[in-house]
Amino acid sequence: MTMLTRRLLFPLLIVFALPLAGCPEAGNEVAGLKVSLTAAEIGGKAYVELPLCETTTSKVCSKADVSAKIKAADQAAFDAIMKAGEIVNDPNTSKDAISLAVNGARIAIAGLTSLIPLFGAP
């Protein structure tokens, strides 16, 4: 196993171990959302790190405006997940508030994922 593979898998293993620690169902959902965000971030990071289309002749390149949108959406998704985690862990929070926070985080991740171009897709 390469060092890069280990660095990518280690955080995922920690997140997958959280449900085994006896977290409530909503806590498990937040943990799952963190895994989803990590997966989306891998694709987003790969795109952002490509050479800028304006500075290269390569057909595989990134556009500055798309990279900026990906970074902003990534931050928004991260913030939504952190807020959902806070809400889930607050014993005084209603089920409706928990549901809204978790769904908001899902929507933020979907927004990030929708911005990441798929190379080689038909």
N, C-alpha and C positions, 0 to 999 in steps of 0.2 A: 504494500500500500504506500503510495507516494505521500510526501509531506503535505502537499496541497489537498489531497483527498482526506487526510486525517484532520486538517484544519477545518475543512468544510463539514465533515461528518461529526466531529466532536460536539459542536453546539446543538446539532440535531439530536444526538443521543441524549444530551442533557434534557432537552425539551420533551423528548419522548418518555423520559424517565419520570417527569413530573406527574403524569396521570397515575403512575404506580404508587406515588407517595400519598394517595388518598385525597386528592383535591376534589372539591365538589364539581358537579357537571359543568357549570359555567366556567370554572377555572380551567377545566380540561379544554373547553372551547377556545378560551383565550390562548392556551398553550398551542393548540392546533393552528390558530391564526398566526402565531409567531413563526411556526414552521412554514406556513403558506407565504408569509412575508419574506422569509429567508430565501425561499425558492424564487420568488419574484425578483428579489434583489440580485440574485446571481445573474439572471438574464439582463436586468437593467444595468448592472455593473459591466457586464460584457459589452453591451452596446455603448455605454458612455466612454469606455476605455478605447474604443476604436479610433483610428485617426479621423480627424475632421474631414468631411467631404470637400470642404473648401481648400484644404491644404494637401490633398493627395489625389493621385490618379486611380487609386484602388477602387474597385466596384463595391467593396465591402468597407463602408465608412459610416460615420455618425454625423448627424446634423446637430448643430449647436442648439437650435431651438427645441428639438426633440429631447436632447440630453437634459436641458434645463427643466423641461416638463417632467421628465422621469425623476429627476432629483427632488423636485417639489412634491410630486405624488408620493415618492418614497417617504419623505419626511411626514407628509400628512397621514399616511398609513401607519407609520411608526407611532406618531402621536395618538392616533385613534386607538391603537392596540394598548398603549400605555394607559390611556384614560379608561378603556374597558377593563383593564386589570385592576385599576384603582376602584372602580365602581363595583366590580365583582367581589373584591375583598372587603368592601364596606358592609358591615353587618346591618346597617340601617337602610340599605338600598332596596327599593322595591324590585319585584321581578320584571315589571315593565321597563324600568330604567336599565336593568341589566340587559334585557333583550334589545333595547334601543342601542346601547353602547356596543354590544357584540355585533349587531347588524351593521352599525355605522363603520366598524372596523372591517367587516367583510366587504362593504361597498368601497371603502378606501383602497383595499388590496386589489379589488377588481379594477378600479380606476388606474392603478399603477400597472397592472398586468396588461390592460388594453393599450397602453402607450408603447409597450416594448415591441419593436418590429420583429417579425419572424423571417429570418433569412432562409431562403430555399423553399419557402412555402409556395404552393401554387397560386 
